[in-house]
Amino acid sequence: MPLTIGAKHMKFSVSEINGLVRHRRSIPPHQYTDRAVHQEIVDQVLSNGTWAPTHGMTQPWRFFIFSGAGRQRLADHLGAEYRRTVPPERFMQRKYDKLVQRPLQSSVTIAIGMARDPHGKITEVDELLAVGCAVQNMALTCAAYGLGAYWSTPGVATGAGMRTFLGLGEHDRALGLFFMGYPAVEWPQGHRRPLEMVSVRHEE
């Protein structure tokens, strides 16, 4: 007998889930208002992040929250790290300014970290993918709240300097910055390639 799943068997509305997934957008900090994101919402975003899949239940994600005056501390570090790591002949003022301004343009910035399982039973790739899933949960939650979110991974936010700044261990990883804020622009339109262009079926 074929398996049929009716609406009464579904715990959640698939149409609403589909809508949320397709509603999510990357909205950068320069497009945010100065409206503050309340701590309760930030906590919910991060809590949903922790429900991502994790092999061996290692839960490798680490979140470092910069808000209020803490944003300036992060901005100062990013600027100093850029000057430290970029040769003078490759220094770009525009890039420096963007790095420094982004935390200040965001109500909240989350530095994303990955802490390796101390027993080494889970591969680094698995741990990295788990953190990526956590960030997707965060982005979807932001979209549900009408918040702009943007995951940025420049070298100064993923290198050894950022790892030390965050207090992560030598085998851990800094995985960029997750910016959050209320959009000052219309919610962007989006598009994706048709499924047929990115999938291969093997039915025999």
Secondary structure, 3 states (H helix, E strand, C coil): CCCCCCHHHCCCCHHHHHHHHHHCCECCHHHECCCCCCHHHHHHHHHHHCCCCCHHHCCCEEEEEEECCHHHHHHHHHHHHHHHHCCHHHCCHHHHHHHHHHHHHCCEEEEEEECCCCCCCCCHHHHHHHHHHHHHHHHHHHHHCCCEEEEECCHHHHCHHHHHHHCCCCCCEEEEEEEEECECCCCCCCCCCCHHHHCCCCCC
